[in-house]
Amino acid sequence: MIVTSMVDLAVDLSALRHNYRRLRRLCAAGVKFMAVVKADAYGHGLLPAAQALAAEGADYLGVGSLEEGLTVRQAGLNLPVLLLLGILPAEAGQAVAAGLETALFRLDVAQALAAAAAAQGKKAGVHLKVDTGMGRLGLLPEEVLPFLEGLRSYPQLEVLGLTSHLAVADLEDKSYTFKQLEQFTGVLQAARDRGWALPLSHIANSAALWELKDAHFAMVRPGIMLYGSPPAPERQIPVLLKPVMSLTTKVLQVKRLPPGESISYGCTYTTTDWCRLAVLPVGYANGYSRLFSNRGEVLIRSLRAPIRGRVCMNLIMVEVSHLPEIQAGEPVVLLGQSDDALLTGDELAGWAQTISYEIYLALGNANPRRYVGE
Ligand SMILES: Cc1ncc(COP(=O)(O)O)c(C=O)c1O
């Protein structure tokens, strides 16, 4: 990544730790907490996030790939880690050697894990992934018992629990979620009746952690709320979360355009009056979506300034006719807080018809990250 000094992406680890503590309080004593740090901690940086959350007391880390699991181990973090996407058979040796647990839904992977565990004189911890209605990874509920029977020939596997994922737990209408929970509880009970203890079963993402105590089971598995955003923008969250990521820059040039001038590629905006314009050195190369064109806003001196015209690769233009005193070098907030004013990940997501998750990933992946609050 080529470092640009014109845009500053800051990740506030004290806010991350604050959010963890707030969420932890929503769980009953004894419920374990898996901090989801997959996809480079939603763009916030896997290792700094994992280290902060582990230091704060997270019981488990949820990562995506084997590479992320190995990165965590190489940094010396030795808390339990679950590979949420599972592994490929060829990755079994490395996963077992690093003591990484894996989501399991394929018999060939079970076989490979058992062989690797036998060769290394170890046990391989697995969490059986069940598809209770997400239509994504996992065994269908009716496939779980036969699959578990198949696992009896692999004593090297330690089946720690069942796991599933909720599709619409963030909606106010919980009827679909209740059906998913019913499926999950049903298959869990059926497996336990056949002698599987499954002590570490889990299904609760942020939305379920926050609203559905009955979904906590032995462990919760939140992601987005750790990073300071609600699972759905329209829902009020009762716990006070702090935004973790912020993005700022400084005005590169200020100019005045007469009425009738067009701004940026495609001439999609034409001035109707004299217009004071600030040119800012940020664009879609910084993960600042082109969909923000003519829709987004930035904060200058805590006041909103609207984007005029299309977002370019490295530049945007915002109107500052209402801020006659600002000059080149003036600080600008693109995401985050400016005194009482706030631009949230959800607001940016709304301009691009997406979700805060994607905003954080795009910005976090495209810019060097500066850590504060360590
Ligand atoms: C399997 C799994 N568990 C937990 C989470 C965390 O979800 P959220 O960020 O909505 O809390 C995710 C996120 O996508 C996931 O894929």
The ligand as an SDF file (V2000), in Angstrom:
LIG
                    3D

 16 16  0  0  0  0  0  0  0  0999 V2000
  -20.6120  -16.7710   11.0410 C   0  0  0  0  0  0  0  0  0  0  0  0
  -20.6930  -15.3830   11.5900 C   0  0  0  0  0  0  0  0  0  0  0  0
  -20.8460  -15.2080   12.9020 N   0  0  0  0  0  0  0  0  0  0  0  0
  -20.9280  -13.9740   13.4450 C   0  0  0  0  0  0  0  0  0  0  0  0
  -20.8630  -12.8430   12.6590 C   0  0  0  0  0  0  0  0  0  0  0  0
  -20.9960  -11.4860   13.3050 C   0  0  0  0  0  0  0  0  0  0  0  0
  -22.1280  -10.8210   12.8230 O   0  0  0  0  0  0  0  0  0  0  0  0
  -22.4060   -9.2970   13.2210 P   0  0  0  0  0  0  0  0  0  0  0  0
  -21.2540   -8.5290   12.6770 O   0  0  0  0  0  0  0  0  0  0  0  0
  -23.6780   -8.9570   12.5350 O   0  0  0  0  0  0  0  0  0  0  0  0
  -22.4690   -9.2470   14.6900 O   0  0  0  0  0  0  0  0  0  0  0  0
  -20.7060  -12.9830   11.2860 C   0  0  0  0  0  0  0  0  0  0  0  0
  -20.6610  -11.7950   10.4460 C   0  0  0  0  0  0  0  0  0  0  0  0
  -20.9010  -11.7260    9.2940 O   0  0  0  0  0  0  0  0  0  0  0  0
  -20.6270  -14.2960   10.7230 C   0  0  0  0  0  0  0  0  0  0  0  0
  -20.4890  -14.4780    9.4110 O   0  0  0  0  0  0  0  0  0  0  0  0
  1  2  1  0
  2  3  1  0
  2 15  2  0
  3  4  2  0
  4  5  1  0
  5  6  1  0
  5 12  2  0
  6  7  1  0
  7  8  1  0
  8  9  2  0
  8 10  1  0
  8 11  1  0
 12 13  1  0
 12 15  1  0
 13 14  2  0
 15 16  1  0
M  END
$$$$
